[in-house]
Amino acid sequence: MAATEHTSKQFDAELEAVRARVLQMGGLVESQIQQAFEALVSGDVALMNKVIEDDHRVNALEVEIDESCNHILVRRQPAAGDLRLVMTVIKTITDLERIGDEAEKIARMAKLLSQKERLHLPRYHEIKHAGELALDMLRKSLDAFARLDLSTAAQVVRQDEQVDEEFRAIMRYLITFMMEDPRTISTSLEILFVAKAIERIGDHAKNMSEYVVYMVKGRDVRHVTVEEIEREVLK
């Protein structure tokens, strides 16, 4: 009995360690995004380079956590809620790694934009607002994961619609701008790449929140409506 209890405590400690590493990875990715936006607005090339160079740290954490999860699956053969937790972690770190990739893309686009003459484009206000929304989604999805908070998870899924609308508005603006002045096409396309990266960050944060619902409720809510997710959360 004592041996079984000891094994159970060891398993719980392993699961908790993996959860903590996910939140550590999330914090690093969050920092990457913040720095990428800051570099975009300020034109700080050194900060852009830092974001690009830091991407390997995010990749290394993904590999490390994935290996830990594989070890748990093989050694512990978890079931029910524990298995859902491990599967949620594996999916979550994939999305976090991809968010890190989007932060790197923003930094690379920022470098290209910093080399050009400043034009009156939605490089600051509109892009900054969309970026803040996407970053808030990431923070909330990490918080939902940490606290198993389904209400916050549902908020993130709802917020994704706002980020998508922001992206469409920026795209419409840029198309109009390019039609009016063809000299801005190259720069406008680079800004569009930034806007698309922000939209993708929102998508990944939404995925992470949907995994939280799966972890807690045992129901896969991908590809269902926001209303269905909200109803599932209230059950």
C-alpha positions as CSV (number, residue, x, y, z in Angstrom):
1,M,0.0,0.0,0.0
2,A,2.8,2.4,0.9
3,A,4.6,1.6,-2.3
4,T,1.4,2.3,-4.3
5,E,0.9,5.6,-2.5
6,H,4.5,6.5,-3.2
7,T,4.2,5.7,-6.9
8,S,1.0,7.8,-7.0
9,K,2.7,10.8,-5.5
10,Q,5.6,10.4,-7.9
11,F,3.2,10.4,-10.8
12,D,1.4,13.5,-9.5
13,A,4.7,15.2,-9.2
14,E,5.7,14.3,-12.7
15,L,2.4,15.7,-14.0
16,E,2.7,18.9,-12.0
17,A,6.3,19.3,-13.3
18,V,5.1,19.0,-16.9
19,R,2.3,21.6,-16.3
20,A,4.8,24.0,-14.8
21,R,7.1,23.6,-17.8
22,V,4.2,24.4,-20.1
23,L,3.5,27.6,-18.2
24,Q,7.2,28.5,-18.4
25,M,7.2,28.0,-22.1
26,G,4.0,30.1,-22.3
27,G,5.7,32.9,-20.4
28,L,8.7,32.8,-22.8
29,V,6.4,32.9,-25.9
30,E,4.4,35.8,-24.3
31,S,7.6,37.7,-23.8
32,Q,8.6,37.0,-27.4
33,I,5.4,38.5,-28.7
34,Q,5.6,41.6,-26.5
35,Q,9.2,42.2,-27.6
36,A,8.3,41.7,-31.3
37,F,5.5,44.3,-31.1
38,E,7.8,46.7,-29.1
39,A,10.5,46.3,-31.8
40,L,8.0,46.9,-34.6
41,V,6.8,50.2,-33.1
42,S,10.1,51.5,-31.9
43,G,12.3,50.3,-34.8
44,D,14.7,48.7,-32.3
45,V,16.8,46.4,-34.5
46,A,18.7,44.8,-31.6
47,L,15.4,43.8,-30.0
48,M,14.2,42.4,-33.3
49,N,17.3,40.2,-33.5
50,K,16.8,39.1,-29.9
51,V,13.3,37.9,-30.7
52,I,14.6,36.0,-33.8
53,E,17.5,34.4,-31.8
54,D,15.3,33.4,-28.8
55,D,13.1,31.2,-31.0
56,H,15.5,28.3,-30.5
57,R,14.8,28.4,-26.7
58,V,11.1,27.9,-27.4
59,N,11.8,25.1,-29.8
60,A,14.1,23.4,-27.2
61,L,11.4,23.6,-24.5
62,E,8.8,22.0,-26.9
63,V,11.2,19.1,-27.5
64,E,11.9,18.7,-23.8
65,I,8.3,18.8,-22.7
66,D,7.3,16.4,-25.5
67,E,9.9,13.9,-24.4
68,S,8.6,14.2,-20.8
69,C,5.1,13.5,-22.0
70,N,6.2,10.5,-24.0
71,H,8.1,9.2,-21.0
72,I,4.9,9.5,-18.9
73,L,2.8,7.7,-21.5
74,V,5.2,4.8,-21.8
75,R,6.0,4.4,-18.1
76,R,2.8,5.4,-16.4
77,Q,0.1,4.5,-19.0
78,P,-2.2,7.2,-17.7
79,A,-6.0,6.9,-18.0
80,A,-9.0,9.2,-17.9
81,G,-8.3,12.7,-16.7
82,D,-4.5,12.1,-16.4
83,L,-4.4,11.0,-20.0
84,R,-6.4,14.0,-21.1
85,L,-3.9,16.2,-19.3
86,V,-0.9,14.7,-21.1
87,M,-2.6,14.9,-24.5
88,T,-3.6,18.5,-23.8
89,V,0.0,19.4,-22.9
90,I,1.3,17.8,-26.1
91,K,-1.2,19.8,-28.2
92,T,-0.6,23.0,-26.3
93,I,3.1,23.0,-26.7
94,T,2.7,22.6,-30.4
95,D,0.6,25.7,-30.6
96,L,2.9,27.6,-28.3
97,E,5.9,26.7,-30.6
98,R,3.9,28.0,-33.6
99,I,3.0,31.2,-31.7
100,G,6.8,31.6,-31.2
101,D,7.3,31.2,-34.9
102,E,4.7,34.0,-35.6
103,A,6.6,36.3,-33.1
104,E,9.8,35.6,-35.1
105,K,8.0,36.4,-38.3
106,I,6.8,39.7,-36.9
107,A,10.4,40.5,-35.9
108,R,11.7,39.7,-39.4
109,M,9.0,41.9,-41.0
110,A,9.9,44.6,-38.5
111,K,13.5,44.5,-39.7
112,L,12.4,44.9,-43.3
113,L,10.1,47.8,-42.4
114,S,12.8,49.5,-40.3
115,Q,14.9,49.8,-43.5
116,K,12.3,51.7,-45.4
117,E,11.0,55.3,-45.3
118,R,8.2,55.7,-42.8
119,L,4.9,55.9,-44.5
120,H,1.5,56.7,-43.1
121,L,0.3,53.1,-42.8
122,P,-1.6,51.3,-40.0
123,R,1.8,50.1,-38.7
124,Y,1.1,51.4,-35.2
125,H,-2.4,52.0,-34.0
126,E,-4.4,49.3,-35.9
127,I,-1.6,46.7,-35.7
128,K,-0.9,47.5,-32.1
129,H,-4.6,47.1,-31.1
130,A,-4.9,43.8,-32.9
131,G,-1.6,42.6,-31.3
132,E,-2.8,43.5,-27.8
133,L,-6.0,41.5,-28.4
134,A,-4.0,38.5,-29.5
135,L,-1.6,38.8,-26.6
136,D,-4.6,39.0,-24.2
137,M,-6.0,35.8,-25.7
138,L,-2.7,34.0,-25.1
139,R,-2.5,35.2,-21.5
140,K,-6.1,34.1,-20.8
141,S,-5.6,30.7,-22.5
142,L,-2.5,30.1,-20.3
143,D,-4.4,31.2,-17.2
144,A,-7.3,28.9,-18.2
145,F,-4.8,26.1,-18.5
146,A,-3.2,26.9,-15.1
147,R,-6.5,27.2,-13.3
148,L,-8.7,24.8,-15.3
149,D,-10.9,27.8,-15.8
150,L,-13.6,27.0,-18.4
151,S,-15.2,30.4,-18.3
152,T,-11.9,32.1,-19.3
153,A,-11.4,29.5,-22.0
154,A,-14.8,30.4,-23.5
155,Q,-13.9,34.1,-23.4
156,V,-10.8,33.4,-25.5
157,V,-12.8,31.5,-28.1
158,R,-15.2,34.4,-28.4
159,Q,-12.3,36.9,-28.6
160,D,-10.9,35.2,-31.6
161,E,-13.8,36.6,-33.7
162,Q,-12.6,40.1,-32.7
163,V,-9.0,39.4,-33.8
164,D,-10.3,38.0,-37.1
165,E,-12.4,41.2,-37.7
166,E,-9.3,43.4,-36.9
167,F,-7.3,41.4,-39.5
168,R,-10.0,41.9,-42.1
169,A,-10.2,45.6,-41.4
170,I,-6.4,46.0,-41.7
171,M,-6.4,44.0,-45.0
172,R,-9.2,46.2,-46.4
173,Y,-7.3,49.4,-45.5
174,L,-4.1,48.1,-47.0
175,I,-5.7,47.1,-50.3
176,T,-7.2,50.5,-50.6
177,F,-3.9,52.1,-49.8
178,M,-2.0,50.0,-52.4
179,M,-4.6,50.9,-55.1
180,E,-4.3,54.6,-54.3
181,D,-0.5,54.6,-54.3
182,P,1.3,51.6,-56.0
183,R,4.6,52.8,-54.4
184,T,3.4,51.5,-51.1
185,I,2.7,47.9,-52.3
186,S,5.9,46.3,-51.0
187,T,5.6,47.9,-47.5
188,S,1.9,47.3,-47.3
189,L,2.4,43.6,-48.0
190,E,5.0,43.4,-45.2
191,I,2.5,45.0,-42.8
192,L,-0.1,42.5,-44.1
193,F,2.3,39.6,-43.1
194,V,2.5,41.1,-39.6
195,A,-1.3,41.4,-39.4
196,K,-1.7,37.7,-40.6
197,A,0.9,36.6,-38.0
198,I,-1.3,38.3,-35.3
199,E,-4.4,36.6,-36.6
200,R,-2.6,33.2,-36.5
201,I,-1.5,33.9,-32.9
202,G,-5.2,34.4,-32.0
203,D,-6.0,31.1,-33.7
204,H,-3.4,29.2,-31.7
205,A,-4.5,30.8,-28.5
206,K,-8.1,29.7,-29.3
207,N,-6.9,26.2,-29.9
208,M,-5.2,26.1,-26.5
209,S,-8.4,27.2,-24.8
210,E,-10.4,24.5,-26.6
211,Y,-7.9,21.9,-25.3
212,V,-8.6,23.1,-21.7
213,V,-12.3,22.4,-22.3
214,Y,-11.3,18.9,-23.5
215,M,-9.1,18.3,-20.5
216,V,-11.8,19.3,-18.0
217,K,-14.9,18.0,-19.7
218,G,-13.6,15.2,-21.9
219,R,-15.3,16.6,-25.0
220,D,-13.5,17.7,-28.1
221,V,-14.9,21.2,-28.9
222,R,-12.8,21.9,-32.0
223,H,-14.8,22.8,-35.1
224,V,-17.9,23.6,-33.1
225,T,-19.6,27.0,-32.7
226,V,-18.7,29.5,-30.0
227,E,-22.3,29.1,-28.7
228,E,-21.9,25.4,-28.4
229,I,-18.6,25.8,-26.4
230,E,-20.3,28.3,-24.1
231,R,-23.2,25.9,-23.5
232,E,-20.7,23.1,-22.8
233,V,-18.9,25.3,-20.2
234,L,-22.1,26.0,-18.4
235,K,-23.1,22.3,-18.0
